[in-house]
Each structure stands twice: as C-alpha cells, then as structure tokens.
Amino acid sequence: MNFKGRNKISPEFNMSSMTDIVFLLLIFFMIASTLSKQLDTINVQLPKAKGKTENRRSVAVTITSSNKLYVNDELVNKSYLQQKIIEQMEGIQPPSLILRAENQVSIDEVVYVMNIANQNSIKVVLAVDAK
C-alpha cells in the first residue's frame, strides 16, 4: 500500500511578504522623521552655542528680528504676552519656557520675556543653534 499525503510541505521561502513589511517600515520612519521637527515652525536664526537640548513639555516664545512675539506659533501682542504665557502653562509641571530670540533682537526684548517668566516662577531655557 502506498500512503502518500496530498499536502506536501514546501521548503521554499517567499520574500514578497518580507519586502512589504520593510517598505511599510521605511515609509513609517520617513513620515515620523518629518513630523519630529514641529517645534521649529517659525524660522529664526538662533545664536550659536554649545549645550544639550532637553525634550520636555514646555511653551515656546519666539522673538523675531522685527520684534514680533509668538507663543507656540501664535502671533501675540506684547501687552497680552504675560496672559498668553500663563494660559499656555496650564497643566505643565514644572513650568518651563523655551525662549527663541533671533541674533538681531535687542536685549531689552529678551529681558522683558525673562522678567515675565521670573515673576511667574517659570524656568527659562534659551534656545541656541549648535556650533
């Protein structure tokens, strides 16, 4: 009697499913890398310095060379700056502010924002470009 099974196991390996997974991972990492730079949406020339950056939840205040003030990409009038910063700090513990001031901004504008942060016990981190 000849008992041969109808279902033979084939030792071949199909690479098409593996290449599909690799291409999906490639697309995922390409999209994720472009979304990782959401903080730098307002293009300013920062001063150069050595230091490390910390990635934590905070509010970004940007001062452009034309003395326009932005709080998290939103243009804010100077008289409403303190109110907007306090409003954005809701739920952030410990409160921290990233100050992004262009090279040509006068020190008075920078000190004004730092004074608001000091009055409200907010830690200020000055953003710079790496050397």
N, CA, C and O atoms as a GROMACS GRO file, in nm:
protein
  524
    1MET      N    1   0.082  -0.118   0.000
    1MET     CA    2   0.000   0.000   0.000
    1MET      C    3   0.087   0.125   0.000
    1MET      O    4   0.187   0.134   0.070
    2ASN      N    5   0.046   0.217  -0.079
    2ASN     CA    6   0.121   0.342  -0.092
    2ASN      C    7   0.041   0.453  -0.024
    2ASN      O    8  -0.060   0.500  -0.077
    3PHE      N    9   0.089   0.497   0.095
    3PHE     CA   10   0.020   0.604   0.168
    3PHE      C   11   0.096   0.736   0.152
    3PHE      O   12   0.181   0.769   0.234
    4LYS      N   13   0.068   0.808   0.049
    4LYS     CA   14   0.130   0.939   0.029
    4LYS      C   15   0.027   1.047   0.061
    4LYS      O   16  -0.088   1.039   0.020
    5GLY      N   17   0.069   1.147   0.134
    5GLY     CA   18  -0.021   1.255   0.168
    5GLY      C   19  -0.039   1.352   0.052
    5GLY      O   20   0.050   1.369  -0.032
    6ARG      N   21  -0.152   1.412   0.049
    6ARG     CA   22  -0.179   1.509  -0.058
    6ARG      C   23  -0.112   1.644  -0.029
    6ARG      O   24  -0.076   1.716  -0.122
    7ASN      N   25  -0.097   1.677   0.097
    7ASN     CA   26  -0.041   1.807   0.136
    7ASN      C   27   0.107   1.792   0.162
    7ASN      O   28   0.150   1.741   0.266
    8LYS      N   29   0.184   1.836   0.068
    8LYS     CA   30   0.329   1.834   0.086
    8LYS      C   31   0.375   1.971   0.135
    8LYS      O   32   0.329   2.074   0.085
    9ILE      N   33   0.464   1.972   0.228
    9ILE     CA   34   0.521   2.097   0.280
    9ILE      C   35   0.637   2.137   0.190
    9ILE      O   36   0.730   2.060   0.166
   10SER      N   37   0.627   2.258   0.141
   10SER     CA   38   0.730   2.308   0.050
   10SER      C   39   0.835   2.384   0.131
   10SER      O   40   0.799   2.472   0.209
   11PRO      N   41   0.963   2.354   0.115
   11PRO     CA   42   1.068   2.421   0.192
   11PRO      C   43   1.107   2.558   0.134
   11PRO      O   44   1.206   2.616   0.179
   12GLU      N   45   1.036   2.610   0.038
   12GLU     CA   46   1.069   2.738  -0.024
   12GLU      C   47   1.023   2.854   0.066
   12GLU      O   48   0.927   2.841   0.141
   13PHE      N   49   1.095   2.967   0.057
   13PHE     CA   50   1.064   3.085   0.136
   13PHE      C   51   1.020   3.195   0.041
   13PHE      O   52   1.088   3.225  -0.057
   14ASN      N   53   0.906   3.256   0.071
   14ASN     CA   54   0.851   3.362  -0.013
   14ASN      C   55   0.893   3.497   0.044
   14ASN      O   56   0.858   3.529   0.157
   15MET      N   57   0.968   3.574  -0.032
   15MET     CA   58   1.022   3.703   0.015
   15MET      C   59   0.925   3.819  -0.005
   15MET      O   60   0.952   3.928   0.044
   16SER      N   61   0.815   3.801  -0.074
   16SER     CA   62   0.727   3.914  -0.105
   16SER      C   63   0.665   3.973   0.022
   16SER      O   64   0.652   4.095   0.031
   17SER      N   65   0.628   3.893   0.118
   17SER     CA   66   0.570   3.946   0.241
   17SER      C   67   0.676   4.020   0.324
   17SER      O   68   0.644   4.119   0.390
   18MET      N   69   0.798   3.973   0.321
   18MET     CA   70   0.907   4.039   0.393
   18MET      C   71   0.936   4.177   0.333
   18MET      O   72   0.957   4.274   0.406
   19THR      N   73   0.938   4.186   0.201
   19THR     CA   74   0.964   4.316   0.137
   19THR      C   75   0.850   4.414   0.163
   19THR      O   76   0.874   4.534   0.176
   20ASP      N   77   0.727   4.366   0.170
   20ASP     CA   78   0.615   4.454   0.204
   20ASP      C   79   0.633   4.514   0.342
   20ASP      O   80   0.610   4.634   0.361
   21ILE      N   81   0.674   4.435   0.438
   21ILE     CA   82   0.695   4.484   0.574
   21ILE      C   83   0.809   4.585   0.579
   21ILE      O   84   0.799   4.686   0.648
   22VAL      N   85   0.916   4.560   0.507
   22VAL     CA   86   1.030   4.651   0.505
   22VAL      C   87   0.990   4.785   0.444
   22VAL      O   88   1.028   4.890   0.496
   23PHE      N   89   0.914   4.784   0.335
   23PHE     CA   90   0.871   4.909   0.273
   23PHE      C   91   0.774   4.986   0.363
   23PHE      O   92   0.780   5.108   0.368
   24LEU      N   93   0.686   4.917   0.433
   24LEU     CA   94   0.597   4.985   0.526
   24LEU      C   95   0.674   5.050   0.641
   24LEU      O   96   0.642   5.162   0.681
   25LEU      N   97   0.774   4.981   0.693
   25LEU     CA   98   0.856   5.040   0.798
   25LEU      C   99   0.934   5.161   0.747
   25LEU      O  100   0.947   5.261   0.818
   26LEU      N  101   0.985   5.152   0.625
   26LEU     CA  102   1.058   5.264   0.566
   26LEU      C  103   0.968   5.386   0.553
   26LEU      O  104   1.009   5.497   0.588
   27ILE      N  105   0.848   5.368   0.503
   27ILE     CA  106   0.755   5.479   0.489
   27ILE      C  107   0.719   5.536   0.626
   27ILE      O  108   0.712   5.658   0.641
   28PHE      N  109   0.696   5.451   0.724
   28PHE     CA  110   0.662   5.498   0.858
   28PHE      C  111   0.773   5.586   0.915
   28PHE      O  112   0.745   5.694   0.968
   29PHE      N  113   0.899   5.542   0.906
   29PHE     CA  114   1.009   5.619   0.963
   29PHE      C  115   1.035   5.747   0.884
   29PHE      O  116   1.079   5.846   0.942
   30MET      N  117   1.009   5.748   0.756
   30MET     CA  118   1.025   5.871   0.678
   30MET      C  119   0.922   5.975   0.722
   30MET      O  120   0.955   6.092   0.738
   31ILE      N  121   0.799   5.934   0.743
   31ILE     CA  122   0.694   6.027   0.787
   31ILE      C  123   0.720   6.071   0.930
   31ILE      O  124   0.704   6.189   0.962
   32ALA      N  125   0.759   5.980   1.017
   32ALA     CA  126   0.783   6.013   1.157
   32ALA      C  127   0.900   6.111   1.171
   32ALA      O  128   0.897   6.197   1.259
   33SER      N  129   1.001   6.099   1.087
   33SER     CA  130   1.116   6.190   1.097
   33SER      C  131   1.080   6.331   1.052
   33SER      O  132   1.136   6.427   1.105
   34THR      N  133   0.988   6.346   0.958
   34THR     CA  134   0.949   6.481   0.916
   34THR      C  135   0.858   6.546   1.019
   34THR      O  136   0.856   6.669   1.029
   35LEU      N  137   0.784   6.469   1.096
   35LEU     CA  138   0.696   6.526   1.197
   35LEU      C  139   0.767   6.556   1.328
   35LEU      O  140   0.710   6.621   1.415
   36SER      N  141   0.891   6.511   1.342
   36SER     CA  142   0.961   6.530   1.469
   36SER      C  143   1.012   6.671   1.489
   36SER      O  144   1.053   6.706   1.600
   37LYS      N  145   1.012   6.754   1.386
   37LYS     CA  146   1.064   6.890   1.398
   37LYS      C  147   0.951   6.992   1.404
   37LYS      O  148   0.959   7.095   1.337
   38GLN      N  149   0.848   6.966   1.481
   38GLN     CA  150   0.733   7.055   1.489
   38GLN      C  151   0.764   7.181   1.570
   38GLN      O  152   0.694   7.281   1.555
   39LEU      N  153   0.867   7.179   1.655
   39LEU     CA  154   0.897   7.294   1.740
   39LEU      C  155   0.951   7.411   1.659
   39LEU      O  156   0.925   7.526   1.693
   40ASP      N  157   1.025   7.385   1.553
   40ASP     CA  158   1.091   7.490   1.477
   40ASP      C  159   1.007   7.535   1.358
   40ASP      O  160   1.058   7.539   1.246
   41THR      N  161   0.881   7.568   1.378
   41THR     CA  162   0.797   7.606   1.267
   41THR      C  163   0.817   7.751   1.228
   41THR      O  164   0.796   7.784   1.111
   42ILE      N  165   0.855   7.838   1.318
   42ILE     CA  166   0.888   7.977   1.285
   42ILE      C  167   1.038   7.982   1.263
   42ILE      O  168   1.116   7.953   1.354
   43ASN      N  169   1.077   8.019   1.143
   43ASN     CA  170   1.218   8.014   1.106
   43ASN      C  171   1.290   8.138   1.157
   43ASN      O  172   1.268   8.248   1.107
   44VAL      N  173   1.377   8.121   1.256
   44VAL     CA  174   1.457   8.230   1.309
   44VAL      C  175   1.603   8.185   1.316
   44VAL      O  176   1.631   8.066   1.330
   45GLN      N  177   1.694   8.280   1.306
   45GLN     CA  178   1.837   8.250   1.320
   45GLN      C  179   1.874   8.263   1.466
   45GLN      O  180   1.883   8.374   1.520
   46LEU      N  181   1.896   8.150   1.531
   46LEU     CA  182   1.931   8.149   1.672
   46LEU      C  183   2.080   8.171   1.690
   46LEU      O  184   2.158   8.139   1.601
   47PRO      N  185   2.121   8.225   1.805
   47PRO     CA  186   2.264   8.237   1.833
   47PRO      C  187   2.327   8.099   1.846
   47PRO      O  188   2.259   8.001   1.877
   48LYS      N  189   2.456   8.091   1.823
   48LYS     CA  190   2.528   7.963   1.829
   48LYS      C  191   2.592   7.946   1.966
   48LYS      O  192   2.647   8.041   2.022
   49ALA      N  193   2.584   7.824   2.019
   49ALA     CA  194   2.645   7.793   2.148
   49ALA      C  195   2.654   7.643   2.163
   49ALA      O  196   2.588   7.567   2.093
   50LYS      N  197   2.739   7.601   2.257
   50LYS     CA  198   2.748   7.459   2.289
   50LYS      C  199   2.648   7.430   2.399
   50LYS      O  200   2.621   7.515   2.483
   51GLY      N  201   2.592   7.311   2.397
   51GLY     CA  202   2.499   7.273   2.501
   51GLY      C  203   2.410   7.160   2.453
   51GLY      O  204   2.411   7.124   2.335
   52LYS      N  205   2.335   7.106   2.546
   52LYS     CA  206   2.244   6.998   2.510
   52LYS      C  207   2.102   7.048   2.518
   52LYS      O  208   2.071   7.141   2.593
   53THR      N  209   2.015   6.986   2.441
   53THR     CA  210   1.875   7.025   2.443
   53THR      C  211   1.796   6.918   2.516
   53THR      O  212   1.830   6.800   2.513
   54GLU      N  213   1.692   6.961   2.583
   54GLU     CA  214   1.605   6.869   2.654
   54GLU      C  215   1.471   6.867   2.583
   54GLU      O  216   1.421   6.971   2.539
   55ASN      N  217   1.415   6.751   2.571
   55ASN     CA  218   1.288   6.735   2.503
   55ASN      C  219   1.180   6.711   2.608
   55ASN      O  220   1.156   6.597   2.647
   56ARG      N  221   1.116   6.816   2.654
   56ARG     CA  222   1.010   6.804   2.752
   56ARG      C  223   0.897   6.897   2.712
   56ARG      O  224   0.912   6.979   2.621
   57ARG      N  225   0.786   6.884   2.780
   57ARG     CA  226   0.671   6.968   2.750
   57ARG      C  227   0.695   7.108   2.803
   57ARG      O  228   0.721   7.126   2.922
   58SER      N  229   0.685   7.206   2.714
   58SER     CA  230   0.706   7.344   2.755
   58SER      C  231   0.641   7.437   2.653
   58SER      O  232   0.592   7.393   2.549
   59VAL      N  233   0.642   7.565   2.684
   59VAL     CA  234   0.586   7.667   2.596
   59VAL      C  235   0.703   7.737   2.527
   59VAL      O  236   0.802   7.771   2.591
   60ALA      N  237   0.691   7.759   2.396
   60ALA     CA  238   0.796   7.825   2.320
   60ALA      C  239   0.755   7.969   2.291
   60ALA      O  240   0.647   7.994   2.237
   61VAL      N  241   0.842   8.063   2.327
   61VAL     CA  242   0.822   8.204   2.294
   61VAL      C  243   0.931   8.242   2.195
   61VAL      O  244   1.050   8.226   2.222
   62THR      N  245   0.888   8.294   2.079
   62THR     CA  246   0.981   8.330   1.973
   62THR      C  247   0.978   8.480   1.951
   62THR      O  248   0.870   8.540   1.941
   63ILE      N  249   1.096   8.540   1.945
   63ILE     CA  250   1.108   8.683   1.915
   63ILE      C  251   1.184   8.695   1.784
   63ILE      O  252   1.299   8.653   1.774
   64THR      N  253   1.120   8.753   1.682
   64THR     CA  254   1.185   8.769   1.552
   64THR      C  255   1.264   8.899   1.549
   64THR      O  256   1.253   8.981   1.641
   65SER      N  257   1.342   8.918   1.444
   65SER     CA  258   1.424   9.039   1.433
   65SER      C  259   1.338   9.164   1.414
   65SER      O  260   1.385   9.274   1.440
   66SER      N  261   1.213   9.147   1.370
   66SER     CA  262   1.122   9.261   1.358
   66SER      C  263   1.039   9.283   1.485
   66SER      O  264   0.937   9.351   1.482
   67ASN      N  265   1.084   9.224   1.597
   67ASN     CA  266   1.023   9.236   1.730
   67ASN      C  267   0.879   9.185   1.735
   67ASN      O  268   0.797   9.238   1.810
   68LYS      N  269   0.848   9.084   1.655
   68LYS     CA  270   0.718   9.018   1.666
   68LYS      C  271   0.732   8.905   1.766
   68LYS      O  272   0.832   8.834   1.768
   69LEU      N  273   0.631   8.889   1.851
   69LEU     CA  274   0.633   8.788   1.955
   69LEU      C  275   0.535   8.676   1.920
   69LEU      O  276   0.420   8.702   1.885
   70TYR      N  277   0.581   8.552   1.930
   70TYR     CA  278   0.498   8.435   1.904
   70TYR      C  279   0.500   8.347   2.029
   70TYR      O  280   0.604   8.326   2.090
   71VAL      N  281   0.384   8.296   2.065
   71VAL     CA  282   0.374   8.196   2.171
   71VAL      C  283   0.319   8.070   2.105
   71VAL      O  284   0.203   8.065   2.065
   72ASN      N  285   0.405   7.968   2.096
   72ASN     CA  286   0.368   7.843   2.029
   72ASN      C  287   0.308   7.868   1.892
   72ASN      O  288   0.196   7.823   1.865
   73ASP      N  289   0.377   7.937   1.805
   73ASP     CA  290   0.338   7.964   1.666
   73ASP      C  291   0.220   8.060   1.652
   73ASP      O  292   0.168   8.074   1.542
   74GLU      N  293   0.178   8.124   1.757
   74GLU     CA  294   0.066   8.218   1.750
   74GLU      C  295   0.118   8.360   1.778
   74GLU      O  296   0.177   8.385   1.882
   75LEU      N  297   0.095   8.450   1.684
   75LEU     CA  298   0.138   8.589   1.699
   75LEU      C  299   0.062   8.654   1.814
   75LEU      O  300  -0.061   8.646   1.820
   76VAL      N  301   0.137   8.718   1.906
   76VAL     CA  302   0.077   8.777   2.025
   76VAL      C  303   0.126   8.920   2.039
   76VAL      O  304   0.243   8.950   2.015
   77ASN      N  305   0.034   9.009   2.077
   77ASN     CA  306   0.070   9.147   2.105
   77ASN      C  307   0.150   9.151   2.235
   77ASN      O  308   0.127   9.070   2.325
   78LYS      N  309   0.244   9.243   2.244
   78LYS     CA  310   0.332   9.250   2.362
   78LYS      C  311   0.254   9.272   2.491
   78LYS      O  312   0.293   9.221   2.596
   79SER      N  313   0.143   9.347   2.485
   79SER     CA  314   0.065   9.375   2.606
   79SER      C  315  -0.009   9.251   2.657
   79SER      O  316  -0.044   9.245   2.775
   80TYR      N  317  -0.035   9.153   2.570
   80TYR     CA  318  -0.105   9.030   2.611
   80TYR      C  319  -0.011   8.911   2.629
   80TYR      O  320  -0.057   8.798   2.647
   81LEU      N  321   0.119   8.935   2.623
   81LEU     CA  322   0.216   8.825   2.628
   81LEU      C  323   0.209   8.749   2.760
   81LEU      O  324   0.204   8.626   2.760
   82GLN      N  325   0.209   8.820   2.872
   82GLN     CA  326   0.206   8.752   3.002
   82GLN      C  327   0.080   8.669   3.018
   82GLN      O  328   0.087   8.556   3.067
   83GLN      N  329  -0.033   8.722   2.979
   83GLN     CA  330  -0.160   8.650   2.990
   83GLN      C  331  -0.157   8.524   2.903
   83GLN      O  332  -0.204   8.418   2.946
   84LYS      N  333  -0.102   8.533   2.782
   84LYS     CA  334  -0.098   8.419   2.691
   84LYS      C  335  -0.002   8.311   2.744
   84LYS      O  336  -0.032   8.192   2.733
   85ILE      N  337   0.112   8.352   2.800
   85ILE     CA  338   0.207   8.255   2.854
   85ILE      C  339   0.145   8.179   2.971
   85ILE      O  340   0.156   8.056   2.979
   86ILE      N  341   0.079   8.250   3.062
   86ILE     CA  342   0.016   8.186   3.177
   86ILE      C  343  -0.095   8.091   3.131
   86ILE      O  344  -0.112   7.982   3.186
   87GLU      N  345  -0.169   8.132   3.030
   87GLU     CA  346  -0.275   8.047   2.976
   87GLU      C  347  -0.219   7.919   2.915
   87GLU      O  348  -0.277   7.812   2.932
   88GLN      N  349  -0.107   7.928   2.845
   88GLN     CA  350  -0.045   7.811   2.783
   88GLN      C  351   0.024   7.720   2.886
   88GLN      O  352   0.045   7.602   2.858
   89MET      N  353   0.058   7.773   3.003
   89MET     CA  354   0.126   7.695   3.106
   89MET      C  355   0.033   7.605   3.186
   89MET      O  356   0.079   7.528   3.271
   90GLU      N  357  -0.097   7.614   3.162
   90GLU     CA  358  -0.195   7.532   3.234
   90GLU      C  359  -0.158   7.385   3.222
   90GLU      O  360  -0.148   7.333   3.110
   91GLY      N  361  -0.138   7.318   3.333
   91GLY     CA  362  -0.114   7.174   3.334
   91GLY      C  363   0.028   7.131   3.307
   91GLY      O  364   0.056   7.011   3.302
   92ILE      N  365   0.120   7.224   3.288
   92ILE     CA  366   0.260   7.186   3.264
   92ILE      C  367   0.335   7.194   3.396
   92ILE      O  368   0.345   7.300   3.457
   93GLN      N  369   0.387   7.081   3.440
   93GLN     CA  370   0.462   7.074   3.565
   93GLN      C  371   0.597   7.010   3.539
   93GLN      O  372   0.599   6.902   3.481
   94PRO      N  373   0.706   7.065   3.576
   94PRO     CA  374   0.726   7.201   3.621
   94PRO      C  375   0.716   7.297   3.504
   94PRO      O  376   0.752   7.261   3.392
   95PRO      N  377   0.668   7.419   3.527
   95PRO     CA  378   0.651   7.513   3.417
   95PRO      C  379   0.786   7.555   3.359
   95PRO      O  380   0.876   7.598   3.432
   96SER      N  381   0.800   7.542   3.228
   96SER     CA  382   0.924   7.583   3.163
   96SER      C  383   0.892   7.650   3.031
   96SER      O  384   0.792   7.617   2.965
   97LEU      N  385   0.976   7.743   2.993
   97LEU     CA  386   0.956   7.824   2.874
   97LEU      C  387   1.082   7.818   2.790
   97LEU      O  388   1.192   7.836   2.843
   98ILE      N  389   1.069   7.794   2.662
   98ILE     CA  390   1.182   7.797   2.570
   98ILE      C  391   1.180   7.931   2.500
   98ILE      O  392   1.085   7.963   2.429
   99LEU      N  393   1.283   8.009   2.520
   99LEU     CA  394   1.293   8.142   2.461
   99LEU      C  395   1.379   8.135   2.336
   99LEU      O  396   1.498   8.105   2.344
  100ARG      N  397   1.318   8.162   2.221
  100ARG     CA  398   1.388   8.156   2.092
  100ARG      C  399   1.396   8.299   2.038
  100ARG      O  400   1.299   8.350   1.982
  101ALA      N  401   1.510   8.363   2.054
  101ALA     CA  402   1.529   8.501   2.009
  101ALA      C  403   1.634   8.503   1.898
  101ALA      O  404   1.739   8.441   1.910
  102GLU      N  405   1.604   8.577   1.791
  102GLU     CA  406   1.698   8.586   1.680
  102GLU      C  407   1.822   8.663   1.721
  102GLU      O  408   1.824   8.731   1.824
  103ASN      N  409   1.926   8.652   1.638
  103ASN     CA  410   2.055   8.718   1.667
  103ASN      C  411   2.040   8.870   1.681
  103ASN      O  412   2.104   8.930   1.768
  104GLN      N  413   1.957   8.932   1.599
  104GLN     CA  414   1.948   9.078   1.594
  104GLN      C  415   1.852   9.138   1.696
  104GLN      O  416   1.838   9.260   1.701
  105VAL      N  417   1.786   9.057   1.776
  105VAL     CA  418   1.689   9.108   1.874
  105VAL      C  419   1.764   9.180   1.986
  105VAL      O  420   1.867   9.133   2.035
  106SER      N  421   1.709   9.296   2.026
  106SER     CA  422   1.774   9.371   2.133
  106SER      C  423   1.757   9.296   2.266
  106SER      O  424   1.663   9.220   2.285
  107ILE      N  425   1.850   9.321   2.354
  107ILE     CA  426   1.850   9.252   2.484
  107ILE      C  427   1.729   9.294   2.567
  107ILE      O  428   1.685   9.220   2.654
  108ASP      N  429   1.674   9.413   2.540
  108ASP     CA  430   1.556   9.459   2.614
  108ASP      C  431   1.437   9.367   2.594
  108ASP      O  432   1.363   9.339   2.688
  109GLU      N  433   1.418   9.319   2.472
  109GLU     CA  434   1.306   9.229   2.443
  109GLU      C  435   1.325   9.095   2.514
  109GLU      O  436   1.229   9.037   2.566
  110VAL      N  437   1.447   9.046   2.514
  110VAL     CA  438   1.477   8.919   2.579
  110VAL      C  439   1.455   8.931   2.730
  110VAL      O  440   1.396   8.842   2.792
  111VAL      N  441   1.502   9.039   2.788
  111VAL     CA  442   1.487   9.061   2.932
  111VAL      C  443   1.340   9.078   2.968
  111VAL      O  444   1.298   9.036   3.076
  112TYR      N  445   1.262   9.140   2.880
  112TYR     CA  446   1.119   9.158   2.906
  112TYR      C  447   1.050   9.022   2.922
  112TYR      O  448   0.972   9.002   3.016
  113VAL      N  449   1.079   8.928   2.831
  113VAL     CA  450   1.018   8.795   2.839
  113VAL      C  451   1.071   8.720   2.961
  113VAL      O  452   0.996   8.651   3.029
  114MET      N  453   1.201   8.732   2.989
  114MET     CA  454   1.258   8.664   3.105
  114MET      C  455   1.200   8.719   3.235
  114MET      O  456   1.183   8.644   3.331
  115ASN      N  457   1.170   8.848   3.239
  115ASN     CA  458   1.111   8.910   3.357
  115ASN      C  459   0.970   8.856   3.381
  115ASN      O  460   0.931   8.830   3.495
  116ILE      N  461   0.892   8.838   3.273
  116ILE     CA  462   0.758   8.779   3.286
  116ILE      C  463   0.770   8.638   3.343
  116ILE      O  464   0.693   8.601   3.432
  117ALA      N  465   0.865   8.561   3.293
  117ALA     CA  466   0.884   8.424   3.343
  117ALA      C  467   0.927   8.426   3.489
  117ALA      O  468   0.881   8.343   3.568
  118ASN      N  469   1.015   8.517   3.526
  118ASN     CA  470   1.063   8.526   3.664
  118ASN      C  471   0.951   8.563   3.760
  118ASN      O  472   0.943   8.508   3.870
  119GLN      N  473   0.864   8.655   3.720
  119GLN     CA  474   0.753   8.695   3.805
  119GLN      C  475   0.655   8.580   3.830
  119GLN      O  476   0.590   8.577   3.934
  120ASN      N  477   0.646   8.487   3.736
  120ASN     CA  478   0.551   8.376   3.747
  120ASN      C  479   0.618   8.244   3.782
  120ASN      O  480   0.556   8.138   3.768
  121SER      N  481   0.743   8.247   3.827
  121SER     CA  482   0.819   8.128   3.868
  121SER      C  483   0.826   8.023   3.758
  121SER      O  484   0.803   7.905   3.782
  122ILE      N  485   0.860   8.068   3.639
  122ILE     CA  486   0.872   7.979   3.522
  122ILE      C  487   1.020   7.969   3.487
  122ILE      O  488   1.090   8.069   3.478
  123LYS      N  489   1.066   7.846   3.467
  123LYS     CA  490   1.204   7.824   3.428
  123LYS      C  491   1.220   7.862   3.280
  123LYS      O  492   1.137   7.826   3.197
  124VAL      N  493   1.327   7.935   3.248
  124VAL     CA  494   1.352   7.980   3.111
  124VAL      C  495   1.473   7.908   3.055
  124VAL      O  496   1.578   7.901   3.119
  125VAL      N  497   1.457   7.853   2.934
  125VAL     CA  498   1.566   7.790   2.862
  125VAL      C  499   1.586   7.869   2.734
  125VAL      O  500   1.492   7.884   2.655
  126LEU      N  501   1.706   7.919   2.712
  126LEU     CA  502   1.737   7.996   2.593
  126LEU      C  503   1.777   7.901   2.480
  126LEU      O  504   1.874   7.826   2.494
  127ALA      N  505   1.704   7.903   2.370
  127ALA     CA  506   1.732   7.815   2.258
  127ALA      C  507   1.845   7.872   2.175
  127ALA      O  508   1.848   7.991   2.146
  128VAL      N  509   1.939   7.784   2.136
  128VAL     CA  510   2.051   7.824   2.052
  128VAL      C  511   2.074   7.715   1.949
  128VAL      O  512   2.030   7.601   1.966
  129ASP      N  513   2.145   7.751   1.840
  129ASP     CA  514   2.189   7.651   1.742
  129ASP      C  515   2.322   7.595   1.787
  129ASP      O  516   2.404   7.666   1.844
  130ALA      N  517   2.343   7.467   1.761
  130ALA     CA  518   2.469   7.405   1.798
  130ALA      C  519   2.581   7.458   1.711
  130ALA      O  520   2.561   7.485   1.593
  131LYS      N  521   2.698   7.472   1.768
  131LYS     CA  522   2.814   7.522   1.693
  131LYS      C  523   2.858   7.423   1.590
  131LYS      O  524   2.954   7.448   1.518
   0.00000   0.00000   0.00000
